[in-house]
Each structure stands twice: as structure tokens, then as C-alpha cells.
């Protein structure tokens, strides 16, 4: 069952593969967070060290929840070959062994920017608006159909481009960050391209009605809103100490991010880092 409001019955014939693909690609082209003013300022080299560190701290809350949402998606699959394929995404972030993976590389990014590892791991400075957006996405993957959960991951279509832009901006504009700290961005270029190809193929194969196609596009829009809301909260906070300034920034009242986050907050506390 779809977790998003279904489109009205009889909305049209099934889109062909080319049109469906074009409609999916149009979502991040128009709504991806590379267009957010905070990211624009980052890539222009206009962030202060305090602003950049605030972003690294809050984005880490999203990074550490990626393998959680991927585990929720994996659990929806009946096919063992598909589960093995998706398991690689969890290992990409958690690593196959201690000291490996994307979460470890993000911790090293924080250290390269002068943020103590313990400060990042504690999560004490994560803004409420960021928690709301991230928990909303995780809960969407928990409650949504396999099609919706996989379609939401198609923001990866835009990941290689923003990673290349970010590497260039950090090297040019933030030389005080040690170069080794950019390993996360470099790794995600290849991983994002691979993951988006695989997810797109699944969405094209699974969406066999116009309603399901529209639900997939809506799921991708939702994910773009999650990433945008996260940056709204980070941009609204003057400093980590003023976290209340960004408590609900960018999260539409009654919107899908808030609805799914509220459901997530009802889960046992032990499920949340």
C-alpha cells in the first residue's frame, strides 16, 4: 500500500520508459539541495568555519542513519540476490570492518575540520529540525512500499555532480580542512553513480501502473524535501548553542516530513542513536 496520497484514478496511461525516466530525472534537476542557498554559499566559499562545522555535525546525523534506512529497505525484499545487492549499500557506510566505510570517512572529515570525533558521535549539537527531517525519511522507508523507498533513493542521480562540485570548492576555498578529510566525497562519486543506476532500473521495472509511477515521482520529491529541510534548519541556526533557532526551520507544518517524523518518534528510544 502506498504511504503517499494516491493520485486520482484514471490519471492517464502508463508512461513509457523514456518519459518515466525523464520525469524522475527532472525531480532532482529542479529540487535537489545543490540549489539550496546554504549549499550555494558553501560552494562559493562563503561559509565561515563555524558554519561549515555546524553543517558537518548536523549532516552526520543523516549519514549515520543511511545504513538504518537501507536495512529497512532490504528487509522488504523477497529475492535473495536483490538483498545481497542492497546489502552492499549498508557496507558502503558501515564498512566491512571497524575503521572502514562512509561513516568512518565522515568522522575523518570532521577531524580534518577541527571537530573532535567524540563531539560528532555524541549528537548533542544536532538541531531539532535536522532530527525531524532525518527521522521522517527513515520512517518513510520503514512504512513505504519497496517501490517508494527505492524511488526516494534516486536523489543519488545528482550525487556525483554535487560531490565533484564540493571537492573543488573545499580545495579552493577551505584550505584549512586537511585534504585527507575529503575522502568521503571522492568515494561517493563512484558509489552514487552505481547506486542510482541500480535503483533506477528497479523503479522502472516495478512501477507497472500510472499510479505507481506517480507514487515513485512523489517519493523522490519527498526525499528532495527532506534534504532541503535539513539545510533550512542548519542555515537558520546562528550557532550550535542557538539550536532552538532552527528547531522547525524548513519543515512544512503538517507536511510529509513532519508526519513521518512524528511516527518515528513513537518508536522505542533504543532504535534511535
Beta strands, then each sheet from edge to edge (+ up, - down):
end
